[in-house]
Structure formats: structure tokens, C-alpha cells
């Protein structure tokens, strides 16, 4: 009777699998005393599984490290992780610098015109913020008593040009313009162009806030020997307001201000002052006008 022998391939696979499961003992001894320090029972299969698991873990950790940390920028083909943010910041900064440059160019052009004795250009400064939109639909109407009071003042005051001629200057504000009173106080010196006093002097307590009479751009904000801290604002329709003898200036040249926004603090700076007060001037088309015809103090 013949016996069947196993097929060669199956026996070879069985022997290979059995060799993987053969147990070995890894012993670590002291070289001098031969004392056993560590003993591990291992097989080839366990070693393969352990090494494979460690390799997979290292691959996963390396992938996460490259994908979610700035280290990936050092790998060829990857860009800086902050590149998009930097591009956006540079774009916003360039846009702001462009606006500031345009304002400075307009300021310098108007300053050259003023120094040459010519009329400054009109301002059309668009504001798109939420506050401006809130005021866009406001309609201001004058009461009958207010209209009569304005008409009475207009009939009582005469306006002269700088040259001293008897020609009357129109002192009516442009339609729809509302002038904000820069400072509440007592008027101690009236408008008198004949005596070269082209504004009014308003006495008020110290540390009172001086406010802009209209929206505009600061044309001049500096110190002069005669009038101390002075700030000049250019408005629409060729109006220019001047504020002299301030203690502190709150706005710089080229800054945009709204009507009623604080621009200075009342003081007594300069040689031509006798106490804390504001010397306020209002100019239209290169000629001084009486501020009393435009607002109530």
C-alpha cells in the first residue's frame, strides 16, 4: 500500500509559517557578573508586526507634521503657509497708502494755491462708512423763527473784502449746508475787517473742546509765534475755517474730520492773546465772512 506524500509547495509554506512562530528568548546580562537584566520572549512574527507598526506610525506622524505645520514650506513644491495672509495684508496696506498719498497730494496742491494767493480747490470727499449712511437721508428744515432770526442777522451785518473796498460780500451759506458752532461762550471781539480782525473771539473756560464747524480736511495744523497753535480746515464749496490760540491740537494735517468732531482744546497760546479764548475765522472764496451769519453762538 502506497502512502501519499504532501505536495512540495504546501509543505514549504507550512515550514515557513512554523519558522515564523518559533519562540526565541532575548536575554540581556551584565558583562561582569552575568546577572540577567532583561529577558524577552520573541518570535519572528512578533518582530515583523512590531517593526511594521512602528513604520506605519512614523509615516502617519510625518505626514501630519508636514501637512499641518510650517515645516512643509521647506519641502520643494510647497509655498509659505502665511503667503496668502501676507498678500492680503500687503494689498490692504497698499490701498491705504494710495488713499493717504492722494490726500497728501491734494493738500500740497491746495497749500501751493493758498501760498500763491489763489483760491483752493473744492473738496469732494466721499465717505462710505455706516455713520455717513445713517446721515444720508436726514433732511434739515428751518423753523419760521429760525429763518426770521437768520434774516435779521443778515440784514444787520455788513461784509467787506480784504482790499477794504465798500463792495459787499455775499454771506449766505450754500443751500443745504448746516454749520456747527465750534465753541459755546462769550464773544468779546466782533468781526471787523476794517481793523484787520477777520474773525470773532470767543471766551470759554479752560480745557473746553473746540469742534469742527463742517466736514473737511485739515489744511494746516501747527504752531505760529503770533497765534500759537493754529488749525485750518478746508470744507466744501470753497469754505475754510481757522481756529487760533489753542492749547492743544487734536488733528494732524491731511486728516479728515466731521462736523462737530473735536479738533483742539481752548488755550491762550501765541503772542496775540490776553487769556483763554478761541479766535475763529470763516473764509469763503478767498474772502473773510462773519461767522455770526452762519451759526448761533
Buried (B, 14 or more C-beta within 10 A) or exposed (E): EEEEEEEEEEEEEEEEEEEEEEEEEEEEEEEEEEEEEEEEEEBEEBEEEEEEEEEEEEEEEEEEEBEEEEEBEEEEEEEEEEEEEEEEEEEEEEEEEEEEEEBEEBBEEBBEBBEEEEBBEEBEEEEEEEEEEEEEEEEEEEEEEEEEEBEEBBEEBEBBBEEEEEEEBEBEBEEEBEBBBBBEBEBEBEBEBEEEBBBBBBBBEEEBBBBBBBBBBBBBBEEBEEBBBBBBBBBBBBBBBBBBBBBEBBBEBBBBBBBBBEBBBBBBBBEEBEEBBBBBBBBBEBBBBBBBBBBEB
